[in-house]
Amino acid sequence: MNKLLKLDIKVPSEQVGSSKYAIQLEITNLGDKKIYLEDIDPDIIPGVILSKNQSDSLSELDELEFEKKEVVEELELQLAQAYQKQIFIKMDVFTKIIIIYAQMPELIAASLTKSKPNLNFPRWAKQAFSIKEWDDVLQLEETIMSKEKDDSLLKKAFSINKSKLEKVLNKVSKAQTIASTSLSHSYTLNPKETISIPFHCRAPNLYKEKEFDILFNLKFRLEESNNVFHQSSTQRVKFKASSFATPLGAALGGILGFLIRFIFITKGNWFDAQFWTILFGSLLIAVVFGLFTNSSSESKKIISVEGFIGGIILGTIAGLFTENIIEYFEKFIPK
């Protein structure tokens, strides 16, 4: 079967971790029949989607479908949050400590970039919590959201969105010209028509350079047919390490280098005034070196260090030779 759609993913070839970036998806109907698009969100995407804009010049029905899809996505997100809370509450204290410790790099990265942490959520749970029909809303509300406390803000928000979805569905049923109860139908694409949908995203927090694939797997139906077709398109994009990766690695390396020197070389007194002074100095010098040599900056440098591991190595060296570095600078800085 010949391809019915032309899919074109437009994204900058190189980005920086933790930064905002945009994906432009162009969809062209190559056939001579209307096509009803479903599930136009990417199956695989680096990071998270912050927002998705409507295509220009949408019909009243398409605008309602877009609004419906946004409410459904918000309901799915609230279900995921409720699930994570329930799983975490059931864990013993030791397991909770391990989970929190394992997530610390992501939490630190989120605080440095002023974004929400991108914590792991199992793919099978995403599939299980996806909402395709109204019955899915009722079933998931009974099995997941009902376990939230009555005064839970999350439960109240879910109830409000459920009410919004009912109102939108009523409007859609009056405006639509096709028989469909699916909650995933998003756009109607006329013959030879092209629409462009921009997705605004935040890249994942990265500690080294990495390449990712973006995958769109569109589901669609032809006019006067209930058969569902699939068509995919992929695009590879390279991401440099996040801007905080090198300084953060340098800070940890500075502490590590100081401890190595303190334990095996100087063998001083633990936790006295000199201990804290030199530790702070090691940390400060390591961070300054990390910022100065960070290769994620667009400016050219004589010495360049890339990524978290590079920062740790640089910071460890700075921590080992803190006093020598200070003595070196004292010769050039006027008192």
Backbone torsions as a table, in degrees:
resi	resn	phi	psi	omega
1	MET	NA	131.5	177.6
2	ASN	-67.4	153.0	179.1
3	LYS	-66.6	133.8	-179.7
4	LEU	-91.6	-20.9	-179.2
5	LEU	-124.9	150.6	168.9
6	LYS	-109.8	120.7	-177.9
7	LEU	-111.5	130.7	-179.2
8	ASP	-132.8	114.5	178.9
9	ILE	-97.7	120.3	179.4
10	LYS	-112.5	119.6	-179.2
11	VAL	-151.4	142.7	176.5
12	PRO	-55.8	140.3	-173.9
13	SER	-69.9	-22.5	-178.1
14	GLU	-141.4	131.2	-179.6
15	GLN	-133.7	176.1	178.3
16	VAL	-113.7	136.2	178.6
17	GLY	-53.3	145.3	179.1
18	SER	73.7	-7.4	-178.6
19	SER	-86.6	164.0	176.0
20	LYS	-85.2	141.7	177.1
21	TYR	-147.3	167.1	-175.2
22	ALA	-123.4	143.8	173.2
23	ILE	-117.8	132.5	177.8
24	GLN	-113.2	117.8	178.3
25	LEU	-106.1	116.2	176.5
26	GLU	-102.5	128.0	-177.9
27	ILE	-123.0	125.3	179.4
28	THR	-120.0	131.1	175.0
29	ASN	-83.1	110.9	-176.8
30	LEU	-86.0	-13.0	-175.8
31	GLY	-91.3	-169.7	-179.2
32	ASP	-113.8	17.8	176.3
33	LYS	-126.0	155.2	175.1
34	LYS	-63.0	146.9	177.0
35	ILE	-124.8	131.2	177.9
36	TYR	-101.8	114.7	-174.8
37	LEU	-87.0	142.7	175.7
38	GLU	-133.6	151.4	174.8
39	ASP	48.5	66.1	-178.7
40	ILE	-89.1	-2.3	176.4
41	ASP	-71.8	150.3	-178.6
42	PRO	-66.3	141.1	174.7
43	ASP	-74.8	-36.8	177.4
44	ILE	-129.1	129.6	179.5
45	ILE	-148.4	136.6	175.5
46	PRO	-71.5	118.8	179.9
47	GLY	89.0	-142.7	-176.1
48	VAL	-133.2	152.6	175.3
49	ILE	-83.8	124.3	178.1
50	LEU	-87.1	-40.8	179.1
51	SER	-161.2	159.6	178.8
52	LYS	-135.5	127.9	-177.9
53	ASN	-94.7	151.2	174.7
54	GLN	-72.1	154.7	170.8
55	SER	-71.6	153.5	179.1
56	ASP	-69.3	154.4	173.1
57	SER	58.3	47.6	177.7
58	LEU	-82.9	152.0	174.5
59	SER	-75.9	169.5	179.0
60	GLU	-59.7	-40.1	-179.4
61	LEU	-65.9	-43.5	180.0
62	ASP	-63.6	-37.8	178.0
63	GLU	-64.4	-39.5	176.8
64	LEU	-66.7	-39.9	178.7
65	GLU	-64.2	-38.9	177.7
66	PHE	-63.9	-44.5	178.9
67	GLU	-62.4	-41.7	179.1
68	LYS	-60.9	-44.9	-178.8
69	LYS	-62.3	-40.1	179.2
70	GLU	-62.5	-42.1	179.3
71	VAL	-65.5	-41.5	179.0
72	VAL	-61.4	-43.7	179.6
73	GLU	-62.4	-38.1	178.8
74	GLU	-68.1	-38.2	176.1
75	LEU	-62.4	-42.6	179.3
76	GLU	-63.3	-39.5	178.4
77	LEU	-64.8	-41.8	178.9
78	GLN	-65.3	-37.0	175.9
79	LEU	-64.3	-41.5	178.9
80	ALA	-62.1	-41.5	179.0
81	GLN	-64.9	-41.2	178.6
82	ALA	-64.2	-40.8	178.2
83	TYR	-61.3	-47.1	-178.8
84	GLN	-62.1	-40.0	178.0
85	LYS	-62.4	-44.2	-178.3
86	GLN	-65.1	-41.3	178.7
87	ILE	-64.8	-43.3	-177.5
88	PHE	-66.0	-40.5	-178.7
89	ILE	-62.6	-35.0	-176.9
90	LYS	-76.9	-12.8	-178.9
91	MET	-73.6	151.8	173.7
92	ASP	-76.4	167.4	-173.5
93	VAL	-60.5	-42.2	-178.4
94	PHE	-62.0	-43.3	179.8
95	THR	-65.4	-39.7	178.2
96	LYS	-60.4	-41.7	-179.4
97	ILE	-63.2	-42.9	179.8
98	ILE	-64.0	-42.9	-179.8
99	ILE	-62.4	-45.7	-179.7
100	ILE	-63.1	-42.0	179.7
101	TYR	-62.8	-42.1	-179.4
102	ALA	-65.8	-27.6	-178.0
103	GLN	-93.1	-1.2	-176.5
104	MET	-57.5	-45.2	178.7
105	PRO	-57.0	-41.1	180.0
106	GLU	-68.0	-37.8	179.0
107	LEU	-67.2	-41.3	177.5
108	ILE	-63.9	-44.8	179.8
109	ALA	-60.7	-40.8	179.8
110	ALA	-64.8	-39.3	179.4
111	SER	-68.5	-35.5	179.3
112	LEU	-71.4	-32.9	-178.0
113	THR	-98.4	1.4	179.7
114	LYS	55.2	47.4	178.9
115	SER	-131.5	171.1	176.7
116	LYS	-78.4	140.0	178.6
117	PRO	-64.3	137.4	179.0
118	ASN	-94.2	78.7	-175.9
119	LEU	-83.2	154.6	-175.4
120	ASN	-66.9	139.4	175.2
121	PHE	-138.9	122.1	-172.6
122	PRO	-59.3	139.6	-178.1
123	ARG	-63.0	-36.2	179.8
124	TRP	-63.4	-32.7	178.5
125	ALA	-70.8	-35.8	176.8
126	LYS	-61.2	-42.6	179.3
127	GLN	-66.3	-41.2	-178.0
128	ALA	-66.7	-33.0	-177.0
129	PHE	-91.6	1.8	178.6
130	SER	-69.0	143.2	-176.2
131	ILE	-109.5	116.1	179.6
132	LYS	-112.2	-32.9	-178.4
133	GLU	-132.1	165.2	179.8
134	TRP	-62.1	-33.0	178.4
135	ASP	-61.7	-29.9	177.2
136	ASP	-63.7	-39.2	178.9
137	VAL	-61.1	-46.5	-177.6
138	LEU	-66.7	-42.2	-177.9
139	GLN	-67.7	-43.8	180.0
140	LEU	-69.1	-32.9	175.6
141	GLU	-63.1	-41.2	-178.7
142	GLU	-70.5	-39.8	-174.4
143	THR	-88.1	-29.7	-175.5
144	ILE	-112.3	-59.4	-172.0
145	MET	-70.9	-26.0	-179.1
146	SER	-65.2	-20.4	-179.5
147	LYS	-81.6	-9.0	174.0
148	GLU	-73.8	149.2	177.9
149	LYS	-63.5	151.1	-176.8
150	ASP	-61.0	-31.8	-179.2
151	ASP	-91.5	9.2	-179.8
152	SER	-67.7	130.6	178.3
153	LEU	-63.9	-33.7	178.9
154	LEU	-64.1	-42.2	179.8
155	LYS	-67.4	-39.0	178.7
156	LYS	-66.0	-41.0	179.1
157	ALA	-64.5	-39.1	177.7
158	PHE	-62.7	-42.3	179.8
159	SER	-63.3	-40.2	178.8
160	ILE	-64.5	-44.6	179.5
161	ASN	-66.6	-34.4	176.5
162	LYS	-62.1	-41.9	178.0
163	SER	-65.4	-40.9	177.6
164	LYS	-60.7	-41.8	-178.2
165	LEU	-64.2	-39.4	177.8
166	GLU	-60.3	-42.7	-179.4
167	LYS	-66.1	-42.6	179.7
168	VAL	-64.9	-41.1	179.5
169	LEU	-61.7	-37.0	177.0
170	ASN	-64.1	-41.2	178.6
171	LYS	-66.3	-40.9	-179.9
172	VAL	-63.4	-42.3	-178.5
173	SER	-62.0	-29.6	178.2
174	LYS	-79.7	-30.5	-173.8
175	ALA	-93.3	-25.1	-172.4
176	GLN	-76.7	154.9	179.5
177	THR	-113.1	1.6	178.3
178	ILE	-118.5	152.1	179.5
179	ALA	-85.2	104.7	-178.7
180	SER	-153.2	133.9	176.1
181	THR	-112.2	6.3	-177.4
182	SER	-69.6	142.4	177.2
183	LEU	-91.5	3.4	-176.4
184	SER	-103.0	-12.8	179.6
185	HIS	-61.5	128.3	-172.0
186	SER	-119.8	-45.1	-174.3
187	TYR	-139.4	150.9	169.0
188	THR	-106.0	124.5	-176.4
189	LEU	-113.3	114.6	-179.6
190	ASN	-73.5	161.2	179.6
191	PRO	-54.6	132.9	178.2
192	LYS	66.2	6.9	-179.3
193	GLU	-83.1	147.2	176.4
194	THR	-122.5	131.9	173.6
195	ILE	-120.8	151.7	-179.9
196	SER	-125.7	123.6	-176.6
197	ILE	-118.9	116.4	178.5
198	PRO	-89.0	136.5	174.7
199	PHE	-114.4	125.7	177.7
200	HIS	-100.2	123.1	-170.1
201	CYS	-128.7	164.0	170.1
202	ARG	-117.7	127.6	-178.8
203	ALA	-65.7	154.2	177.6
204	PRO	-66.5	157.4	174.6
205	ASN	-75.2	119.0	-173.4
206	LEU	-120.2	141.2	179.7
207	TYR	-103.6	-4.8	173.9
208	LYS	-156.3	165.4	179.4
209	GLU	-64.7	140.1	-175.8
210	LYS	-153.1	148.4	175.7
211	GLU	-104.4	142.9	179.9
212	PHE	-129.8	155.3	171.5
213	ASP	-103.4	138.1	170.6
214	ILE	-102.9	128.5	-177.0
215	LEU	-126.8	124.7	169.7
216	PHE	-111.2	126.0	175.7
217	ASN	-122.6	93.4	-174.2
218	LEU	-80.7	139.2	171.2
219	LYS	-108.8	136.6	-179.0
220	PHE	-153.2	161.5	177.9
221	ARG	-127.8	149.0	176.3
222	LEU	-87.5	156.3	176.1
223	GLU	-56.3	136.5	178.5
224	GLU	62.7	30.8	177.9
225	SER	-147.6	142.5	177.1
226	ASN	-100.8	0.4	178.0
227	ASN	-68.7	135.8	-179.3
228	VAL	-100.4	127.8	179.0
229	PHE	-110.7	157.3	178.6
230	HIS	-125.7	143.8	173.1
231	GLN	-149.1	133.6	-173.0
232	SER	-116.9	158.3	173.7
233	SER	-152.0	138.7	-179.1
234	THR	-126.1	156.6	176.9
235	GLN	-148.5	131.6	179.2
236	ARG	-96.9	139.3	-179.8
237	VAL	-138.5	142.5	-179.0
238	LYS	-100.4	137.1	177.4
239	PHE	-120.0	128.9	172.2
240	LYS	-77.1	164.2	177.9
241	ALA	-60.6	148.7	178.3
242	SER	-59.3	152.9	-175.7
243	SER	-64.0	-23.3	-179.0
244	PHE	-85.2	-12.1	-170.8
245	ALA	-61.0	-48.9	-177.9
246	THR	-67.2	-49.7	177.8
247	PRO	-60.7	-39.0	178.9
248	LEU	-65.4	-44.0	176.5
249	GLY	-62.0	-39.5	179.1
250	ALA	-63.9	-39.4	179.3
251	ALA	-62.5	-47.3	178.7
252	LEU	-66.4	-38.0	177.1
253	GLY	-65.5	-36.5	177.6
254	GLY	-61.3	-42.4	177.4
255	ILE	-65.4	-42.7	179.8
256	LEU	-62.5	-45.4	179.9
257	GLY	-63.0	-40.9	177.9
258	PHE	-61.4	-45.1	-178.3
259	LEU	-65.1	-39.0	177.8
260	ILE	-61.3	-46.6	-179.8
261	ARG	-66.8	-39.4	-177.3
262	PHE	-67.1	-39.6	-175.8
263	ILE	-78.2	-42.0	-170.0
264	PHE	-103.6	-17.4	-174.6
265	ILE	-115.8	-66.0	-175.0
266	THR	-77.1	-34.7	179.0
267	LYS	49.8	53.8	-179.8
268	GLY	-84.6	-168.3	-179.8
269	ASN	-87.9	133.1	-178.9
270	TRP	-70.3	135.4	168.7
271	PHE	63.8	21.6	171.6
272	ASP	-86.2	-177.7	-175.8
273	ALA	-60.9	-40.0	-178.7
274	GLN	-67.5	-36.1	178.3
275	PHE	-57.1	-51.0	-177.0
276	TRP	-69.3	-35.0	-179.8
277	THR	-64.2	-48.0	-178.5
278	ILE	-69.7	-37.1	177.8
279	LEU	-60.7	-45.8	179.2
280	PHE	-63.9	-39.9	178.7
281	GLY	-64.0	-41.4	178.5
282	SER	-62.7	-43.6	180.0
283	LEU	-63.4	-45.2	-177.7
284	LEU	-65.0	-45.6	-179.7
285	ILE	-64.4	-41.0	180.0
286	ALA	-62.1	-43.5	-179.7
287	VAL	-65.0	-42.6	178.7
288	VAL	-60.6	-45.2	177.8
289	PHE	-62.7	-40.3	179.3
290	GLY	-62.7	-42.3	178.7
291	LEU	-67.7	-38.7	-176.0
292	PHE	-69.3	-34.8	-175.1
293	THR	-102.6	4.3	-176.1
294	ASN	-61.3	119.2	-175.6
295	SER	-81.1	-6.1	178.9
296	SER	-73.9	-13.9	176.0
297	SER	-72.6	149.3	-179.0
298	GLU	-76.8	-17.6	-179.3
299	SER	-74.5	146.7	-179.7
300	LYS	-82.3	141.3	-178.3
301	LYS	-129.8	152.4	176.4
302	ILE	-67.9	-43.9	176.8
303	ILE	-114.2	130.4	-177.8
304	SER	-129.7	132.9	177.9
305	VAL	-121.3	135.9	-175.6
306	GLU	-121.1	133.9	169.4
307	GLY	81.2	175.7	-175.4
308	PHE	-66.4	-45.7	-178.5
309	ILE	-65.0	-42.2	176.3
310	GLY	-59.7	-38.5	177.5
311	GLY	-65.3	-40.3	179.1
312	ILE	-62.9	-44.3	179.8
313	ILE	-61.8	-46.9	179.3
314	LEU	-62.4	-44.7	-179.4
315	GLY	-64.7	-37.9	178.6
316	THR	-63.0	-42.4	177.6
317	ILE	-62.4	-44.0	179.0
318	ALA	-62.7	-39.8	179.0
319	GLY	-67.3	-35.4	179.9
320	LEU	-68.6	-34.4	-173.4
321	PHE	-117.6	32.8	-178.4
322	THR	-55.3	-51.0	-176.4
323	GLU	-64.9	-37.8	178.0
324	ASN	-65.1	-38.6	179.1
325	ILE	-66.0	-42.3	178.9
326	ILE	-63.2	-43.8	179.1
327	GLU	-61.5	-36.6	179.8
328	TYR	-65.5	-43.8	-178.9
329	PHE	-71.5	-28.1	-180.0
330	GLU	-62.7	-26.1	-179.6
331	LYS	-72.4	-23.9	-173.7
332	PHE	-109.0	-16.8	-178.5
333	ILE	-95.7	119.8	-179.6
334	PRO	-67.6	141.1	-179.3
335	LYS	-90.8	NA	NA
